[in-house]
Amino acid sequence: MIKCPNCGGEMNYTPGESQVVCQYCASKFDPKELNVDVKMSKENEENTYEGKTYSCSQCGAQLMTFDETAITFCSYCGSQAMIESKMMKQNNPDFIIPFSKTKEDCIKAYKNRVSKSLFVPNYMKSDVVLEKFRGIYLPYCIYKMEHHGSCTNKGSKYSHRSGDYVYYNDYTITSDVDCSYDGVSYDLISKYYDKYSTAIPFDYKKREAFNPNYLIGYYADTIDVDSGVYEADAELVAESDTTTKLNKYREFGRYGCSSPKCNVTVTDKKIGMFPVYFLAIRNKDNKTVNYAVVNGQTGKVAADLPVAFSKYLIASIILSVIIFLLIDNMFVFTPKVIAGITIGFSALSLIISLVQATRLYKSEYHMDDLGFMSKEENQNASKIKKGIFRYIYKELLGIIIPVVCLAMNFVNDGYYYISSLIALALVVLSFRDLVNEHNILVSNKLPQLEKRGGDK
């Protein structure tokens, strides 16, 4: 482990000062100039670094640390059942983006994000919970893509009309394209879902050559996704940007080519370690967790925030009363109109539930996450049948009951009021289901956690 050259004390990299600081004698060192005794492999001393690993007996997380401090709890599930393991060697990445935001900056950014969500449960704001934010370096693959040379596109433009025939001129458009992209990156952790990594992008221009001194006081994760998984996505990003730039040239539009294409290919791949503050908040059911991540470079926050139904219900009642008082003196509602309005509410709730049910299945099996789906055991996820009916039967009943009442054309107004009350009650229950479904969407099952994590 890395010790202070002056007193042999424990040291930490301090983002606010961009210095490695001794916790005992307060000595400060430039991480680029500090020479420390880091254990290296005998086979290739220049290309590996070493840290101590701890394993979580509950969720399978494996935490890699670089100081003598024992890990007291798992950063991914909150369990305190951490078992000290052996020293682990890892190949040096090519680059690293050091932490520039402190833990205090991270907590402040998260609190600011949560303050904008009125219905978040109080336990998501607890200072005790927020102290469990941990800094972790995550491995990313950085793709370099290029195209140098000619590029051929097709064009077609209206020429003239003769009788029943319309004539077009077809063109072959050849252009020279010289483009290069560097910095398109994707994380190489299957359980660090893409929705988090894409939400907190990094500024790759501020990278540094890898130096193990930046790891002091933090944890690091290891690669479990092949770097080729995201290669096609990276090329699409570059090709889309190239198309946008080519469209600015009027020559393509002049000859009927509205979307010029250029095949951009990956020419090089590098591995970088990017800084993330990670928080897993265990729910009251003790079976799921909510994740929050903060970009350790920019302070940008991505969080899956659940909704407290009690807060949502109180706010809905207050809003409904206000709306009713505003329109009560403006309109006169007949029983049939009221029944029709309840049908509209039920239909709207039905549409929302259908969308939510689809999102639930995609989220549960991470169908839009290439890194996760690249693991062999998850290949059959898309074949799972969707039992959507259990999510929408309340809304269907809320539509059918007043529709039947209107179809029967009852003379007694009481039937319309009763059917409307039943439909509205079903809508309220469906909204409760929607809140529960939302909370499922923003939660992760504990058995799915098989990660290696980070600290500080």
DRENLO-820365 format. One record per residue (C-alpha): residue in three letters; x, y negated, z negated. Coordinates in steps of 0.5 Angstrom, whole numbers, plus 500, padded with zeros to 3 digits. Example, Ala and Ser with C-alpha at 12.3 -4.5 7.8 and 13.67 -1.06 7.14 Angstrom:
BEGIN
Ala; 525; 509; 484
Ser; 527; 502; 486
This chain:
BEGIN
Met; 500; 500; 500
Ile; 502; 493; 501
Lys; 505; 489; 495
Cys; 508; 482; 494
Pro; 515; 481; 496
Asn; 516; 477; 490
Cys; 513; 480; 484
Gly; 510; 487; 487
Gly; 503; 485; 485
Glu; 496; 486; 489
Met; 495; 482; 495
Asn; 489; 479; 499
Tyr; 488; 476; 506
Thr; 485; 469; 505
Pro; 480; 467; 511
Gly; 480; 460; 508
Glu; 487; 459; 508
Ser; 489; 464; 513
Gln; 494; 466; 508
Val; 496; 473; 505
Val; 496; 471; 497
Cys; 498; 475; 491
Gln; 493; 476; 486
Tyr; 498; 475; 480
Cys; 504; 470; 482
Ala; 499; 466; 487
Ser; 505; 467; 492
Lys; 503; 465; 499
Phe; 505; 468; 506
Asp; 504; 467; 513
Pro; 501; 474; 516
Lys; 505; 474; 522
Glu; 511; 473; 518
Leu; 510; 477; 512
Asn; 515; 483; 512
Val; 512; 489; 508
Asp; 513; 496; 507
Val; 507; 499; 511
Lys; 508; 507; 511
Met; 508; 509; 519
Ser; 508; 516; 522
Lys; 515; 519; 523
Glu; 513; 520; 531
Asn; 511; 513; 533
Glu; 513; 508; 527
Glu; 511; 502; 532
Asn; 504; 505; 533
Thr; 500; 507; 527
Tyr; 498; 504; 520
Glu; 496; 507; 514
Gly; 490; 507; 509
Lys; 487; 510; 503
Thr; 480; 513; 505
Tyr; 474; 514; 500
Ser; 468; 519; 502
Cys; 461; 518; 500
Ser; 458; 524; 498
Gln; 451; 522; 499
Cys; 451; 519; 506
Gly; 457; 521; 509
Ala; 461; 514; 510
Gln; 468; 514; 510
Leu; 471; 508; 507
Met; 478; 506; 509
Thr; 482; 501; 505
Phe; 489; 498; 504
Asp; 490; 496; 497
Glu; 490; 500; 490
Thr; 483; 498; 488
Ala; 478; 504; 488
Ile; 472; 503; 492
Thr; 466; 503; 486
Phe; 460; 504; 491
Cys; 459; 506; 498
Ser; 458; 499; 503
Tyr; 453; 503; 507
Cys; 448; 506; 502
Gly; 449; 503; 496
Ser; 451; 510; 492
Gln; 456; 510; 487
Ala; 458; 517; 488
Met; 465; 516; 492
Ile; 470; 521; 492
Glu; 478; 519; 493
Ser; 481; 522; 499
Lys; 487; 522; 502
Met; 492; 517; 506
Met; 489; 517; 513
Lys; 493; 514; 519
Gln; 490; 510; 525
Asn; 493; 508; 532
Asn; 494; 501; 532
Pro; 489; 497; 536
Asp; 492; 492; 541
Phe; 488; 486; 538
Ile; 485; 483; 532
Ile; 480; 477; 530
Pro; 482; 475; 523
Phe; 477; 474; 518
Ser; 476; 466; 518
Lys; 469; 466; 514
Thr; 470; 467; 507
Lys; 465; 472; 503
Glu; 462; 465; 500
Asp; 461; 463; 507
Cys; 458; 469; 509
Ile; 453; 469; 503
Lys; 451; 462; 504
Ala; 449; 463; 512
Tyr; 445; 469; 510
Lys; 441; 465; 505
Asn; 440; 460; 510
Arg; 437; 465; 515
Val; 433; 468; 509
Ser; 430; 462; 507
Lys; 427; 461; 514
Ser; 423; 468; 513
Leu; 417; 466; 508
Phe; 415; 473; 507
Val; 421; 477; 505
Pro; 421; 481; 499
Asn; 425; 477; 493
Tyr; 429; 483; 492
Met; 433; 481; 499
Lys; 435; 475; 496
Ser; 438; 477; 489
Asp; 445; 475; 488
Val; 446; 482; 485
Val; 445; 485; 492
Leu; 448; 479; 496
Glu; 455; 481; 492
Lys; 455; 487; 495
Phe; 457; 484; 502
Arg; 463; 487; 504
Gly; 468; 485; 510
Ile; 470; 491; 515
Tyr; 474; 491; 521
Leu; 470; 494; 527
Pro; 473; 497; 533
Tyr; 471; 494; 540
Cys; 473; 496; 547
Ile; 475; 490; 551
Tyr; 474; 491; 558
Lys; 478; 487; 564
Met; 475; 487; 570
Glu; 477; 484; 577
His; 475; 484; 584
His; 480; 481; 589
Gly; 479; 481; 597
Ser; 473; 481; 602
Cys; 466; 482; 600
Thr; 461; 484; 605
Asn; 453; 482; 604
Lys; 447; 483; 609
Gly; 443; 477; 611
Ser; 436; 476; 615
Lys; 433; 470; 617
Tyr; 426; 468; 621
Ser; 428; 467; 628
His; 421; 466; 632
Arg; 415; 469; 634
Ser; 413; 471; 640
Gly; 406; 474; 641
Asp; 404; 479; 636
Tyr; 412; 480; 634
Val; 416; 476; 629
Tyr; 423; 476; 630
Tyr; 429; 476; 625
Asn; 436; 475; 626
Asp; 440; 480; 622
Tyr; 447; 477; 619
Thr; 453; 481; 616
Ile; 457; 476; 611
Thr; 464; 477; 610
Ser; 467; 473; 604
Asp; 473; 473; 600
Val; 472; 473; 593
Asp; 477; 472; 587
Cys; 475; 474; 580
Ser; 477; 476; 574
Tyr; 473; 478; 567
Asp; 477; 479; 560
Gly; 473; 479; 554
Val; 467; 483; 555
Ser; 467; 487; 549
Tyr; 462; 493; 546
Asp; 463; 496; 539
Leu; 466; 503; 539
Ile; 462; 506; 533
Ser; 455; 510; 534
Lys; 452; 508; 528
Tyr; 453; 501; 528
Tyr; 447; 499; 533
Asp; 448; 495; 539
Lys; 442; 491; 536
Tyr; 447; 488; 531
Ser; 453; 488; 535
Thr; 450; 484; 541
Ala; 447; 479; 536
Ile; 453; 477; 533
Pro; 458; 476; 539
Phe; 465; 474; 538
Asp; 470; 469; 541
Tyr; 475; 473; 544
Lys; 480; 467; 546
Lys; 482; 467; 539
Arg; 484; 474; 538
Glu; 491; 475; 535
Ala; 496; 481; 536
Phe; 495; 486; 532
Asn; 498; 486; 525
Pro; 496; 490; 519
Asn; 497; 484; 514
Tyr; 490; 482; 516
Leu; 487; 488; 514
Ile; 490; 487; 506
Gly; 483; 486; 502
Tyr; 479; 489; 507
Tyr; 476; 496; 510
Ala; 476; 498; 517
Asp; 472; 503; 521
Thr; 475; 508; 526
Ile; 473; 510; 533
Asp; 467; 515; 534
Val; 465; 513; 541
Asp; 468; 514; 548
Ser; 471; 507; 551
Gly; 468; 509; 557
Val; 461; 509; 555
Tyr; 460; 502; 556
Glu; 464; 501; 562
Ala; 458; 501; 567
Asp; 454; 496; 562
Ala; 461; 491; 562
Glu; 461; 492; 570
Leu; 454; 490; 570
Val; 455; 483; 566
Ala; 461; 481; 570
Glu; 457; 483; 577
Ser; 451; 479; 574
Asp; 456; 473; 573
Thr; 459; 473; 580
Thr; 452; 473; 583
Thr; 450; 467; 579
Lys; 457; 463; 582
Leu; 456; 466; 589
Asn; 449; 463; 589
Lys; 452; 456; 588
Tyr; 455; 457; 595
Arg; 449; 455; 600
Glu; 452; 459; 606
Phe; 449; 465; 603
Gly; 442; 462; 603
Arg; 443; 459; 610
Tyr; 444; 466; 613
Gly; 438; 469; 609
Cys; 442; 472; 603
Ser; 439; 470; 597
Ser; 443; 475; 592
Pro; 450; 476; 594
Lys; 453; 482; 591
Cys; 460; 483; 589
Asn; 463; 490; 586
Val; 467; 488; 580
Thr; 471; 494; 577
Val; 474; 495; 570
Thr; 482; 495; 571
Asp; 484; 495; 564
Lys; 481; 497; 557
Lys; 484; 494; 550
Ile; 482; 496; 543
Gly; 481; 490; 538
Met; 479; 490; 531
Phe; 473; 485; 530
Pro; 471; 482; 523
Val; 464; 483; 520
Tyr; 461; 482; 513
Phe; 456; 488; 512
Leu; 451; 489; 507
Ala; 446; 495; 506
Ile; 440; 494; 502
Arg; 437; 500; 499
Asn; 429; 499; 499
Lys; 425; 501; 493
Asp; 423; 508; 496
Asn; 430; 510; 495
Lys; 430; 513; 502
Thr; 432; 507; 507
Val; 436; 501; 507
Asn; 436; 495; 511
Tyr; 442; 492; 514
Ala; 445; 485; 515
Val; 451; 483; 518
Val; 455; 477; 519
Asn; 460; 475; 524
Gly; 467; 474; 520
Gln; 469; 469; 525
Thr; 463; 465; 527
Gly; 458; 466; 521
Lys; 453; 468; 525
Val; 448; 472; 522
Ala; 443; 478; 524
Ala; 439; 481; 519
Asp; 433; 486; 519
Leu; 428; 483; 514
Pro; 422; 487; 512
Val; 416; 483; 510
Ala; 412; 483; 503
Phe; 405; 485; 505
Ser; 402; 481; 498
Lys; 406; 474; 501
Tyr; 403; 476; 508
Leu; 396; 477; 505
Ile; 396; 471; 501
Ala; 398; 466; 507
Ser; 393; 469; 511
Ile; 388; 468; 507
Ile; 390; 461; 506
Leu; 390; 460; 513
Ser; 384; 463; 515
Val; 380; 458; 509
Ile; 383; 452; 512
Ile; 381; 454; 519
Phe; 374; 456; 517
Leu; 373; 449; 514
Leu; 376; 445; 520
Ile; 371; 449; 525
Asp; 365; 450; 520
Asn; 363; 443; 522
Met; 365; 443; 529
Phe; 361; 449; 532
Val; 355; 454; 530
Phe; 356; 461; 530
Thr; 351; 466; 532
Pro; 351; 473; 529
Lys; 353; 475; 536
Val; 358; 470; 537
Ile; 361; 473; 531
Ala; 361; 480; 533
Gly; 364; 478; 540
Ile; 370; 474; 536
Thr; 371; 480; 531
Ile; 372; 484; 538
Gly; 377; 480; 540
Phe; 381; 480; 534
Ser; 381; 488; 534
Ala; 383; 488; 541
Leu; 389; 483; 540
Ser; 391; 487; 534
Leu; 390; 494; 538
Ile; 395; 491; 544
Ile; 400; 489; 538
Ser; 400; 496; 535
Leu; 401; 499; 542
Val; 407; 495; 543
Gln; 409; 496; 536
Ala; 408; 503; 536
Thr; 413; 504; 542
Arg; 418; 500; 539
Leu; 418; 504; 533
Tyr; 420; 510; 537
Lys; 425; 507; 541
Ser; 428; 504; 534
Glu; 427; 511; 530
Tyr; 431; 514; 536
His; 436; 509; 538
Met; 434; 510; 545
Asp; 437; 503; 547
Asp; 443; 504; 544
Leu; 448; 507; 549
Gly; 454; 508; 543
Phe; 449; 512; 539
Met; 445; 516; 545
Ser; 452; 518; 547
Lys; 453; 523; 541
Glu; 451; 530; 544
Glu; 446; 531; 538
Asn; 442; 525; 540
Gln; 441; 527; 547
Asn; 434; 530; 546
Ala; 431; 524; 543
Ser; 427; 521; 549
Lys; 423; 528; 550
Ile; 420; 527; 543
Lys; 412; 526; 544
Lys; 409; 519; 542
Gly; 403; 520; 537
Ile; 401; 513; 538
Phe; 393; 515; 536
Arg; 395; 514; 529
Tyr; 397; 507; 529
Ile; 391; 505; 533
Tyr; 385; 508; 531
Lys; 383; 503; 526
Glu; 383; 498; 532
Leu; 379; 502; 536
Leu; 374; 503; 531
Gly; 374; 495; 530
Ile; 372; 495; 537
Ile; 367; 500; 538
Ile; 363; 498; 532
Pro; 361; 491; 534
Val; 361; 493; 541
Val; 355; 499; 540
Cys; 352; 494; 536
Leu; 351; 489; 541
Ala; 349; 494; 546
Met; 343; 496; 542
Asn; 341; 489; 542
Phe; 338; 489; 535
Val; 333; 484; 533
Asn; 336; 484; 525
Asp; 342; 479; 525
Gly; 344; 483; 519
Tyr; 347; 489; 523
Tyr; 351; 484; 527
Tyr; 354; 481; 520
Ile; 355; 488; 517
Ser; 359; 491; 524
Ser; 363; 484; 524
Leu; 365; 485; 517
Ile; 367; 492; 518
Ala; 371; 490; 524
Leu; 374; 485; 520
Ala; 376; 490; 514
Leu; 379; 494; 519
Val; 383; 489; 522
Val; 386; 487; 516
Leu; 388; 494; 514
Ser; 391; 494; 521
Phe; 395; 488; 520
Arg; 397; 492; 513
Asp; 399; 498; 518
Leu; 403; 493; 522
Val; 407; 490; 516
Asn; 409; 497; 514
Glu; 411; 499; 522
His; 415; 493; 522
Asn; 418; 495; 515
Ile; 420; 501; 518
Leu; 423; 498; 524
Val; 428; 494; 520
Ser; 430; 500; 516
Asn; 435; 506; 517
Lys; 434; 513; 514
Leu; 440; 514; 509
Pro; 441; 521; 512
Gln; 443; 517; 519
Leu; 449; 514; 515
Glu; 455; 517; 517
Lys; 460; 511; 517
Arg; 466; 509; 515
Gly; 466; 502; 512
Gly; 469; 495; 510
Asp; 470; 491; 504
Lys; 472; 484; 501
